[in-house]
Amino acid sequence: MLTLYECNTIINRAKHMNYKSLETSDRLSKLAGSIIIVMFLALLPSFCLGQEEETIVRSILFEGNRSFKASTLRDQMRLKVGQPEDSFQLVRDVENVIAFYRQNGYLDARLVQTKRIPDPKRERLITYTYIIQEGSPYTISSIVIEGAEKIDARKLKGLLTMRTGQVLKNALIYYSEFRMREFYAREGYVYCKIDHRLETSPNLRYSRLLIFEIDEGNQVKVGTVSISGDKSVRREIIEREIVIKPGEIFNPGKAYESQRRIYGTGLFKDVRFDVVGAEEKKEIVDLVFSVVEGKPRWVAFGGGFRSPDWISVYLNWGHDNLLNNGQKLKLESSYSLNPYPSENEHEERFGITHREPYLFNSLFQGQLHLFHHRVLLESYHIIETGGHLRMGRYMGKHIEAFAEYKFKTASVEIFKESDTRPEAVTNSVRLSVSRDYRNNIFDPRNGTFSSFATEYAGGLLGGDNYFYRFIADASAFYNPLRSIVFALRARGGLIESFGGRVTPFEERFALRGTDAIRGYREQDLTEGGNYLITSNAEMRFPVFKIYGRYIGLAYFVDMGNAWRNKSDIKFADLQTGAGVGLRLETPIGPFRLDYARNITGPSDTDLGRVYFGIGHLF
């Protein structure tokens, strides 16, 4: 093997070669010779260096680390075990480890010694051991805010995420600065600057005085609010979504909220805003909302599997700006087929929905939905026709409340009970409220969602069916570890008839759809009950990433049942299914492929069920 010195000697001699021996009368030959020499010079160093066997980092160990686990310190390093040795990167990584200590209050932390130990049997495998002297953690002796003249310093101290006596952590300091800047911005002081410094505390060796320095700047107000890029959409539709007005104190949060609301109309492909005058730090700024219009009419069609055994196709048409008034009209149709029973089961669904986002120019939304459903299953047939009239509004960002009037006619034929019921009319009123604090509605990692609904049918409203219903639903999502999400859900409901009437079959709770117990055939579960209890638990985590999309797994357990009478309710009767699922990340939620088995009473012939879907079950 050539040494690095010998390689350099060859290269230097080649660089100073006399090329006269290559000169001929043929210019093409001279050019070819030059190209060969250039390629030789370019490839020779790689060839020489490539002969050396690279060393691999076998392990990275720490000594003296009492406050943090070795795995936590290794997380601060870019170079990982199993990768080729990179001395420069290792130096940078050690600097990151020491910086991590100092960011967490260990201001005296330092590296005492580095040990590089080759493996006795395989010298290319290297073990690095870092001996660290942590020192003592520094605490905050006192907190002082300087420069707060227009905002009460006591309000600002209420925003701080650390207190006197706590360990000095940079992350908490910077987060406190962010919260104070955000507070100033809501009050119109968008040019406010906040910094901090640490000073030694007299007679306190391991404490520091924390001082926040504030340059408030001037308060900023809104001059004009204008719109650009609108062509066919009426300007009034855009203006009613803008919550920041001329003459107001400029609050960036209101500008972003206006942008979100304009985009939420569904009429625009892009919405942006510019703050004219902000770069010059003017006290009066102008807002310009720029929009790019989309096509109001759309058609959607497709097909696929519907868990567990159904094949579905659909065709929808919609208009998102009916009469150029921001109203939405949607026509829906779908057909589903389950080919496995002895007689093919199928469903036909048709619907028309009209939505008015500002009912009577108020903050209430209005919606009218007309439908016709025909469900022909092996055990029963149901034909329903009717409509819903819905009105409600959002109360803040997280809470919504709606009231709904429903009218429908239904005819039912139940084969197991040899019961054929003539067409019956149901008039009902439903009230619902929901609270959504999930961080992402499509793929939540933390937060909660809860809802409660009550429905009253018959009585003063008339009709053939008299009943009342209550439904409660709660979900929680936890992300205790970096990549693992625990998802829990509980749901319960009851329906009771009154006035001497019987609860209609089509209104009973059934273990289908979001109440399904994965692992069971639908016909093996209760056909319908007046009392419902279900619960779900999932553990979701990514496995690897491909083409920018995460592929993950989920382990899950479903439990539940529906009972006809209150006296029948026994927790021992809860049906349980469990399984594992594959998750593929998409923009509208993960593609879901689940395999589940009945674990309450599996049979020898039951091989489990496979489920497809877009989005999480809950």
C-alpha angles and dihedrals in degrees: 000000000000116000121232089250091054090049091052091048091054092047094049093049091049091051090056098043119134104244093194090097087063095052115108133157088261108086091193091061090050091052092048091051092050091051091052092051092048091050090048091052092048097048101037097077091049091048093049096044093041091065091070114093109237120234122237129214104241098181142347116216134182132207126193094028105135100153102044132040119246089243090057091052092047089054087066091060125085094202110079135197111276095032125113115274113265112181094190093052091046090056090051091047093053088051088053091052092052090045088053090055092050092047087058096052102272096120094165096051114131143163111256101181143352120212120198109192122179117211109261092226100035111030093190089069111083130195118202120202119188119198109206131191106207101185121196124314115253120229134203111260095184141347122225128184116204128190098023103138105137096039122052109253089219090063090050093050088055088062095055117111095207135057138205111285096028124121112271107253122175094209091060092046094052091045089052089052089051093051092050092048089049091051092049090049092054087055092052099260095122094153093058116134123202127187135158141214136192125227130187117259117229113251092359111105098185101035134087134200109235114212124185113204115205129193101187100188123193127317113255126217134192117256107182134352115210139171129220134182097037113133116157101007113092112250092229089065090059096040094056090060093054109095097180114082137195114273094026126120106269108253112178089204091064091049091053091045089053090050090051093049094049091050090046091064087076092226099105136063093202136015125186137159134209127206104217111207097022094108090055089045093236120178091226116050131182124222122217118188111201118198136186111205123226129205111282095206121067142169125205127187135160147118145219145136124319113201129293109001107339128115114206138188127184141185121195134175127191146175117204097191107039112185086357088279102112093257120139129220123188131181116196133188132169140169124199129188132192105194098182105081119082088258116038113254118213144170130209120195130181128175145168121202128188118186129191111192094197108035110204088349091297133120090259121104122221129202136179119195125183120188147175120197128183115185118181112183132167092255102035146003124221128184117187131179126175149094145256127219110198133185131173147114145224117259102205122322099305110035130066131177128192140180120205137189116202131192123181144151121217137184119196135192117188113191099189091054094037086231124147113181121196120235110296131193124226124194114183144162121214129194121192139174128185135187118203121189098154115135090223125017093205101043110009119195099176139003136062140270126197136169139178128193135178128190132193122194133183123356109091089003093062127216134117100281124068117189146122126218137194126193128182125185130180132176131180130190125198130187104188093155129045097259108011121093123193113203122191130181137179127185132179138171146167135198124193130182124217140183092057092296129133121238106257115245095233091055097053122105113264129190095240135108112007089357093055120127104224113228096041132093109240091236090056091062131072112295090221141325143192094231125051133190122170135160135181134193126188136177111204127187138158120247105186143339127243127179089350094305126109121234112204145170133229131198113201145179124197125193133177152105143193123230130199096213134030091235090059095061110116125158088214087068094061110126114225132201130175138181151129130271141197119228125200116189116237131167092256097045134293124313103240127213112174134180116196140170134203105250098176095072112349120185127218091247096048109101095175133254134275120218131195128193149137114247131012120299086243 
